[in-house]
């Protein structure tokens, strides 16, 4: 090979290598460029607020209902009277002397007795329940009075042979739902025979 041909080949090789070097430099420069960074913003959800609990109103204690009037709470006495067609009507008054409010409801138990004590025996039939007053709850404050109406048929309207008339001097009165009696001085003629019901009693109403 001539020296001129060898020189030409060498120049071509140098040129080719120079091109490769330029290409490598370009690739190296392109790969070194950092890719753009995407920023992701994470928004944290607000913590859930617990449902507000309604404020609890302070508990109020309801006042206790008045107790039932016992026999000891009441002063029992005979009030006014009026007569009609052979029957005399008496108002039996129940006055609260306990010092506190109490209640009564219903019919008292009433009979005539020979003595004003537990030693007294009953005379004739006890008073039967009448319907002249509705049964209601009656509240009696200290000093207040309720009443029941007692009707007593005159002994003279019955045949003596079936009535056996006698004079009684005491009333035995059980306030409603009580097992202890009150005794009231009271004089009237009545039938000794229990076959002749001579008395009837109403439920207790308010007022004297």
RAZIDA-V731006 format. One record per backbone hydrogen bond with DSSP energy under -1.0 kcal/mol. CO is the residue of the C=O (numbers start at 1). NH is the residue of the N-H. Records with the same first field share a line. If there is no record, write none. Layout:
# RAZIDA-V731006
CO = NH / NH
This chain:
# RAZIDA-V731006
2 = 6
3 = 7
4 = 8
5 = 9
6 = 10
7 = 11
8 = 12
9 = 13
10 = 14
11 = 15
12 = 16
13 = 17
14 = 18
15 = 19
16 = 20
17 = 21
18 = 22
19 = 23
20 = 24
21 = 25
22 = 26
23 = 27
24 = 28
25 = 29
26 = 30
27 = 31
28 = 32
30 = 33
67 = 103
71 = 74
73 = 97
75 = 95
77 = 93
80 = 91
82 = 89
84 = 87
86 = 154
87 = 84
88 = 152
89 = 82
90 = 150
91 = 79
92 = 148
93 = 77
94 = 146
95 = 75
96 = 143
102 = 140
103 = 69
104 = 138
106 = 204
109 = 174
110 = 127
111 = 172
112 = 123
115 = 117
117 = 120
121 = 114
128 = 201
138 = 104
140 = 102
141 = 144
144 = 96
145 = 207
146 = 94
147 = 205
148 = 92
149 = 202
150 = 90
151 = 200
152 = 88
154 = 157
155 = 158
159 = 162 / 163
160 = 164
163 = 193
164 = 192
166 = 190
168 = 188
169 = 186
170 = 113
171 = 184
172 = 111
173 = 182
174 = 109
175 = 178
182 = 173
184 = 171
188 = 168
190 = 166
198 = 153
199 = 128
200 = 151
201 = 130
205 = 147
